[in-house]
Amino acid sequence: MATNTNATGERFAGPERVPAELLDVRAVASMLQCSCRHVRRLADGGRMPTPTRLGSLVRWRRRELQNWLEAGCPSVRASKGGAR
């Protein structure tokens, strides 16, 4: 299915519109040069920025991913337990 871009920079395929700054798992995998499955593992493990859920859609914010990459891909999961 072809993806088009309108005048405001939104990508859309048919009636569904997703802003260009929100990336699906394929776009994130392409950005990270890994598989879609690996992206899901990173997200589930708290090792990358958490995605935004729009109903059943899962999207990542482009700016958050770029900041995360520039910071050297640190784990984003908060540590459990108190300070020792």
ROROKOL-573497 format. One line per 10 residues: number of its first residue (from 1); their letters; for each residue x, y, z of C-alpha. Coordinates in Angstrom, 3 decimals, decimal comma. Example, Ala and Ser with C-alpha at 12.3 -4.5 7.8 and 13.67 -1.06 7.14 Angstrom:
<pts>
1	as	12,300/-4,500/7,800; 13,670/-1,060/7,140
</pts>
This chain:
<pts>
1	matntnatge	0,000/0,000/0,000; 1,443/3,355/-1,010; 1,903/6,090/1,547; 1,292/9,681/0,461; 2,172/12,978/2,092; -0,228/15,923/2,095; 0,610/19,634/2,119; 0,932/19,767/5,928; 3,487/16,946/6,021; 1,076/14,288/7,260
11	rfagpervpa	1,500/10,803/5,893; -1,666/8,982/5,067; -2,862/5,765/3,498; -6,527/5,984/2,656; -8,819/7,431/5,339; -6,279/6,986/8,169; -3,891/9,932/8,746; -0,736/9,800/10,858; 1,458/12,893/11,378; 4,945/12,608/9,844
21	elldvravas	6,535/13,045/13,274; 4,940/9,776/14,466; 6,753/6,672/13,226; 5,442/3,131/12,957; 7,522/0,090/13,871; 8,814/-0,322/10,297; 10,062/3,268/10,145; 11,744/2,903/13,556; 13,358/-0,386/12,480; 14,657/1,322/9,363
31	mlqcscrhvr	16,001/4,240/11,421; 17,763/1,849/13,827; 18,787/-0,553/11,043; 17,286/-3,568/12,793; 14,211/-5,772/12,547; 10,696/-4,843/13,618; 10,862/-7,630/16,168; 14,010/-6,140/17,715; 12,296/-2,735/18,004; 9,426/-4,376/19,885
41	rladggrmpt	11,886/-6,165/22,191; 13,691/-2,899/22,947; 10,403/-1,155/23,711; 9,070/-4,027/25,841; 12,338/-4,152/27,772; 12,316/-0,415/28,500; 15,527/0,089/26,556; 14,139/2,751/24,212; 11,570/5,569/24,446; 8,072/4,296/25,049
51	ptrlgslvrw	5,670/4,445/22,131; 2,451/6,403/21,976; -0,702/4,357/21,553; -3,472/5,693/19,329; -6,189/3,111/19,742; -4,586/-0,056/18,428; -1,807/1,857/16,614; 1,665/2,022/18,179; 3,807/5,001/17,160; 7,057/6,587/18,302
61	rrrelqnwle	7,794/10,309/18,254; 10,600/11,063/15,799; 12,137/13,786/18,021; 12,242/11,483/21,084; 13,989/8,780/19,058; 16,493/11,259/17,628; 17,282/12,607/21,111; 17,655/9,042/22,403; 20,045/8,148/19,569; 22,090/11,336/20,102
71	agcpsvrask	22,381/10,469/23,815; 23,936/7,103/22,952; 20,790/4,959/23,351; 20,621/4,856/27,158; 18,097/2,582/28,849; 14,946/4,540/29,635; 13,414/2,148/32,163; 13,305/3,583/35,669; 15,171/1,407/38,137; 13,036/-0,441/40,653
81	ggar	13,473/-0,103/44,367; 14,912/2,698/46,435; 18,419/4,082/46,693; 20,946/1,955/48,519
</pts>
